[in-house]
Amino acid sequence: MDNRDPDNGQDWVEDARTEVSGMLKEGMQHPSTKPVLAGAAVGTVGAMILPVITWPVGLAAGAGYMLYRRIKR
C-alpha cells in the first residue's frame, strides 16, 4: 500500500530527484534512461515538424513528459 499523499508536491519532486540521480549514476542500465531518451527524440522530431517550437523545447518537453510518466506510475 502506498502511503504517499497525492496532493503533496514534495513527494513528486523527491521522486524525480531520485530517478534522475539513478539515471545519471547507472547510465543506460537504468530502466528509465531509454524511455526518457526516446521521449526526447520524439519531442525533437515533433518540434521540427511544428514551426512554432524549437528543437530544444521539443527535446525538453519530450524528455520531461516521459520522466513524468515513469515517476507517476
N, C-alpha and C positions, 0 to 999 in steps of 0.2 A: 504494500500500500504506500502511495506517495503522499507524504505529509506536507509537501510544499504548497504554499498559498499562491494560487494562480494570479492574484492581484498584486503580489509583491514583485516589483520590477527588479529588485536586487538579486533575486534568485536567478533570473534570466541573465543578468549581467555577469554574475559569477559563473554560470554555466558556460556562457560564451567565452569568458576568460580562460576557463579550464580547457574548453575544446580547442581554442586557438593555440594555447600553450602546448597541448598534446600534439597538435598538428606540426608545430614548429620543432618539437623535440623528436618526434618519430618520423617526420617527413612523409614519404609515400606509403609507409607501412601503417599509418594511422587510418582507420576506416572512414574518416570524414574528408581526408585530403582529396581523393579522386572526385567525389561528388561536388565538392566546392570548386575545384578547378574546372570541372565540366560546366558548372553553372556560370563561372567566369567566362568561359569560351562562348557559351550560348548568349550571354549578355553582350559580349563584344560583337558577335555576328549580328545580333538584333540591332545594336547601335549603328552598325554600318549600313543596315537597311533603312533605318529611320533617320531622316536628315536632321532632326532637331536634337538628337542625342549624340554626344561624342563617345568615342570608344572607351575612354577611361571611366566615364559614368556608367556605361553599359557593363563594363568589367566589374566594377564595384557593386553594381546593383545585382548582377547575376550571382556573384560570389556571396554577397550578403544574404540574398534570398535562400540560397542553398544552405548556408550556415544556419540561418534561422530555422529552416525545415529540419535540419539534423538535431538542433537543440530542442525544438518544440516536441519532438516525438516522445 
